[in-house]
Amino acid sequence: MCRSTEPLNSPQALWLDDYAGEPFVRVLAHGTPSLVDAVGTNQVVIGVTAVQGTVTPMLTVIAAIDNLLKGAAGQAVQNLNLMFGWPETEGLA
């Protein structure tokens, strides 16, 4: 667990910076993801919100995936691409 004593003015900022340029990760600027955000894609959609009314800053992080595309088969293709030095997105929607 990572603890912070500073106010969380933009809780999404950490995730937006870390996953910038990742083809299969989408961080929402606001709100909570739902299945509709991920259906038909090989993306994980992440939503980050600050928990209100706590002494120590806390975050709620929720992720949504379409397990038919981002499931084991999609993950296997993505890993194969990385292992062979091919573009990570090769053969994936």
Secondary structure, DSSP 8 states (H G I E B T S, - for coil): -----S--S-TTHHHHHHTTT-TTEEE-SSS---HHHHTTSS-EEEEEEE-TT-SS--EEEEEE--TTTSSHHHHHHHHHHHHTT--TTTT--
